[in-house]
Amino acid sequence: MLRKSHRHREPLEFSLNITSLMDVLTVLLFFLLKSFSVSATSHTAVQGIRLPASDVKGKFEETITVSLSSTEIRADGNVMVKLEGGRFRPIDLGADQRTLLPLYQYLQEQFNKKNQVFAESVSIAELPPGKILIQADKDLGFSHLKYLLHTAAVAGYSDYEFVVDNPEDN
Amino acid sequence: MRLKKRKFKLTLPAGEINVVSLMDILTTLLFFLLIVASFSRLSFLTGSGVVSQTGSSSQEEMKPKFALQVIFNHHKSAFIWFGPYASLEVMNREELNRYLSQGFQGDEDNGYLKKIEAPNFQQLLVRIQESLIPLKKSFPMQLDAVMAIPDVLKYQEVIDAMGAVRGLSAKQKEFEVVDFYGTKQLTKVLFPSIVLSEWTVEKSEMSEKVTNQQIPQTPVNQSTKKISRMSKRAGGSHAS
């Protein structure tokens, strides 16, 4: 008489070897730790603008950002001036045919707002110039840029910071 | 019966290190860094514009000032104008006089002008730097330069020009400067404090005057007048 033997089936054990995955993650982690930099400000390139390349390196400071493309000028993300056919509209130019009025008004408001604290003790006209961060397309001519520079200088922002792209060293 | 000597090999109990929590922390940190990582390589280049001169006193106006202008005519031609330096402190006046007598036109009281030409823009910048190095050696503490830009230059070219006037690139060799204390040092810094201005003089005027070996007063004065007009306008409109 055969006995039915009840084999006690042991549950299957499944093991996953994640040693190599941990190696990869650890290397990635150290790489990111090395390249991570803590900065109070962050700047992203505006769409439609190709920045010029330069070897100069500098740290960004918190300031007004103005971007100039072939179709518009933006200040802190807001459209200030639009270009038509690659030219500024006469309605946007001041009496000197050089100042961009919407941009000038915005920059002057920001300048006065920023220096309101000192307005009681000193005239705003005597305060040091403000800094302005400029992003512009590298293929634009100086003929367009000069309007932006003049308007910024007239509004009190004559300390320019031109955003450039640092290409990798060959 | 002899007792067998048994050699007892002392073995440590198997140890375990629980790395589960460590892995949790590393994984969290990894995902955080992945989220905030930015792979853009943006930097910035400083410059300044013309500002109002309404605050200057008569004493400041009389004080001798170092004046250096780099005037870009177009992509292949530029001028370097170096202002009067008779009353300025110079590192080696004889060496400077010798350098200015070669290739420059003018004199110590009125200033000097040099025309630089090159087959392309990059070589023009290199030749401008070669001309600026002796001036930097003579005035090691001076940092200011004015750059006059024509409309024909593109923004990338303006940035390249500013970088060239600020200093030599990483691939270029340093040069030696000696300050007034006698300290020698190798440096690549030229004139990092740049003031931008506009240049709109007719090309024919400039080339004719330089060919005749005369100091082209008109273009330089026009540039200066444009700067002063912009300053007055800037001062007046800003004050209002």
Contacts between the chains, C-beta under 8 A, distances in Angstrom:
chain1	res1	chain2	res2	distance
A	22	B	23	7.1
A	25	B	26	7.0
A	25	B	27	7.0
A	25	B	30	6.0
A	26	B	26	6.9
A	28	B	30	6.5
A	29	B	26	5.9
A	29	B	29	6.5
A	29	B	30	4.7
A	29	B	33	7.1
A	32	B	30	7.0
A	32	B	33	3.9
A	32	B	34	6.8
A	32	B	37	5.9
A	33	B	29	8.0
A	33	B	33	6.9
A	35	B	37	7.3
A	36	B	33	5.8
A	36	B	36	7.6
A	36	B	37	7.0
A	42	B	38	6.9
A	43	B	42	5.8
A	44	B	38	7.9
A	44	B	40	7.1
A	45	B	40	6.6
A	45	B	42	6.8
A	51	B	42	7.2
A	52	B	155	5.8
A	52	B	156	4.0
A	52	B	158	8.0
A	52	B	159	4.2
A	52	B	160	7.6
A	53	B	156	7.3
A	53	B	159	7.7
A	54	B	43	7.1
A	54	B	45	5.7
A	54	B	159	5.3
A	54	B	160	7.4
A	54	B	163	5.2
A	55	B	163	6.5
A	55	B	169	5.6
A	55	B	170	6.0
A	56	B	43	6.0
A	56	B	44	7.6
A	56	B	45	4.9
A	56	B	163	5.8
A	56	B	166	7.1
A	57	B	43	4.6
A	58	B	43	5.3
A	58	B	44	4.9
A	58	B	45	7.3
A	58	B	46	7.1
A	60	B	42	7.7
A	60	B	44	6.4
A	96	B	233	6.0
A	96	B	237	8.0
A	99	B	237	7.4
A	125	B	52	7.7
A	125	B	54	7.5
A	125	B	235	7.8
A	125	B	238	6.1
A	125	B	239	5.1
A	126	B	55	6.8
A	129	B	48	7.4
A	129	B	51	6.0
A	133	B	44	6.8
A	136	B	155	5.2
A	137	B	155	6.7
A	138	B	154	6.9
A	138	B	155	5.3
A	138	B	156	3.9
A	138	B	159	7.5
A	139	B	154	5.8
A	139	B	155	7.1
A	139	B	156	7.0
A	140	B	154	6.7
A	140	B	155	4.8
A	141	B	151	6.0
A	141	B	152	7.1
A	141	B	153	7.1
A	141	B	154	5.7
A	141	B	155	7.2
A	142	B	149	4.9
A	142	B	150	6.9
A	142	B	151	5.5
A	142	B	152	7.7
A	142	B	153	5.0
A	142	B	154	7.3
A	142	B	155	6.8
A	142	B	158	5.6
A	142	B	198	7.9
A	143	B	151	3.8
A	145	B	155	5.8
A	145	B	158	7.1
A	146	B	149	7.7
A	146	B	151	7.5
A	146	B	198	5.5
A	149	B	49	5.3
A	149	B	196	6.3
A	150	B	49	7.3
A	150	B	230	7.0
A	152	B	49	6.8
A	153	B	49	3.7
A	153	B	50	6.0
A	153	B	51	6.6
A	153	B	230	7.7
A	153	B	234	5.7
A	154	B	233	7.2
A	154	B	234	4.9
A	154	B	237	5.5
A	154	B	238	6.0
A	155	B	238	7.3
A	156	B	238	6.2
A	158	B	48	5.5
A	158	B	49	4.0
A	158	B	50	7.1
A	158	B	51	4.8
A	159	B	46	7.3
A	159	B	48	5.5
A	160	B	46	6.7
A	160	B	47	4.6
A	160	B	48	6.2
A	160	B	49	6.4
A	160	B	196	7.4
A	161	B	44	4.3
A	161	B	45	7.2
A	161	B	46	5.6
A	162	B	44	6.0
A	162	B	45	4.5
A	162	B	46	7.6
A	162	B	47	6.5
A	162	B	159	6.3
A	162	B	162	7.6
A	163	B	42	5.7
A	163	B	43	7.6
A	163	B	44	5.2
A	164	B	42	7.3
A	164	B	43	5.6
A	164	B	44	6.4
A	164	B	45	5.4
A	164	B	159	6.0
A	165	B	40	7.9
A	165	B	41	6.2
A	165	B	42	6.3
A	165	B	43	7.8
A	166	B	41	4.2
A	166	B	42	7.3
A	166	B	43	5.1
A	167	B	41	7.5
A	168	B	41	7.7
A	169	B	170	7.3
